[in-house]
Each structure stands twice: as C-alpha cells, then as structure tokens.
Amino acid sequence: MSEEYAYRSEVEELEQRSATAARLFDVRRIIGGLFVIYAIIVLIAGFTASDADVKKAAGININLWTGWCMLAVGLLFLLWMKLRPLSAPGTAPKPETGPEGGAGTGTGPGEPGDGGPGAGEG
C-alpha cells in the first residue's frame, strides 16, 4: 500500500511539473512578448524619426503607426493568455450537463430509452 501511495504522489508531482512547463512555453506568451518588445523598439524609432524620414513615407510616420499596432497585437496575445490559461495536460474536460441538469445517463444512441428520433411512436 505504501508503494502505491509513493507511486501516485510521484505521478501527481510529474503532472504538476508538466503543467507548469506547458504554461511556461505557451506560444501566446512568446508571440505576445516578442510583439511587445519589437513594438517598443519601433516606437522609439518613430519618436526619434527626422523630418526627412517622415517625408520619405509621404508625410506619415510609419514607425509610430506600426509600433502602436504591434503593441496592440502583443498586448492582445498576452491578454488572451491571461483570460484563457492552458489546462493541465491529460485532464479531461468537464462533462456537459444534459437538459435535466445532470450528466448523461450513459445510454447511447439507438439503445432503448434513448428518447431519440422516433421515440414514442406507436
């Protein structure tokens, strides 16, 4: 019994580490972070642009516009990651409740009492 307990606790610990690693390397974090870093660099270039640089781009400070857009995209990725975090790998999604408010009864389609199409026809 003690070996089984040790085995279970070891498995739970490994699952917890795996979930932490999955959250750490979430692609949304990497993409959002890179967009924010690059946006800051482009914004600095936009704020320090000379009149000649602006004149080359038909009077539009393209670095400022691009920087603000990149910053918005990066922040949206980070917000998405915060609002919808990853679930731990291997965890089953919550079962959907049926119309009666409880989980399904376990009867599949085509079984007696399933209430499917044609049920109650005489």
N, C-alpha and C positions, 0 to 999 in steps of 0.2 A: 504494500500500500504506500509506503514511503517513497519507493522508486517512481510510482505512478505520479505522485504529487510533485516530485522533483522534475519529472519529465514535463508535466503540464506547466509548471511555473517557468521552465526554460523555454517552452514553446511560446507562452504568453509574452515573455521578455523579448524574444526574437521578433514576434509580430509587432510589438510596440516599436522596436528599433526600425523595422521595415517601414512602418507607417511614418515615422519621423524622417527617414531618408526620402520617402516619396514626397512628403511635403517640402522638404528642403530643396529638392531638384524639380519642383513643379515648373513646367515650361513657361507658365504665365508669369512667374516671378522673374525668370531670366529675361524673357522678352520685354516685360514692363520695365525692369531695371535698366536694360540697355537703351530702351527708348528714352527714358528719363535722363540718363547720363548724356546721350548724344544730343538730346534737346537742349540741355544746359550749355553744351559746347556751341551748338548752332546759335542759340540765343545770344551768347556772349559775342560771337562773330557778327550777329545782326546789330547789336547795340554799338559795336565799335566800327561799323561799316562807314567808309568815307562816302562823300557825295559822288565821287566818280564811280564807286561800286554800285550805288543806287541808280545812277544814270545809265549804267550798262544794262540794268534789268528793267528798262522802260519806266523808271521812277518808282518802282516797287521794291521795298526792302525784303527780298525773297527769303533771306535768312531769318528774319523775325517771324514771318508767316509760317515758314517750315518749322521753326523751333517751337512755336506755340502749338502747332498741330501735332508735332511729335510728342510734346509734353502731355497733351490731352490723351493721345493714344496710350502712352506709357502709364499714365495715372488710371485710365480705364482698365487696363490689364491688371494693375495692382488692386484696384477696387473689386474687380471680378474675382480675383484670387481670395480676397478678404471675405466677400459675401458668399461665395460658393467654394469652401475649402474641400480638399480631397478627402474622401473617406478612406479608412484603413483598408489596405489590400486584403482580399479574402473575406470581407464582411458581406453578408447577404443584404440586399435592400429590404426595407420594411415591407411586409406583405400588405397588399391593398385590401381595404375593407370592402365587403360586399354591400348590397343595398340594405341589408338588415343591420349594418353597423359592425358586424363581426367578420372574422376571416372566413374564407370559403369553407364549405362542409367537407371538401375532399372528393366529392363526386365529380367526375369528368364529364365531358360531353358524350352523349349517347348512352349514358347509364340511366337506369330507372330513377325517376325522381329528380332529373336534372332541370326540369322546367324549361327546356329548350324549345325550339320551333316545333309546333305540332303538339305541344303538351296540352292535355285536357281535351283533345279531340276525341270524339266518340265514334 
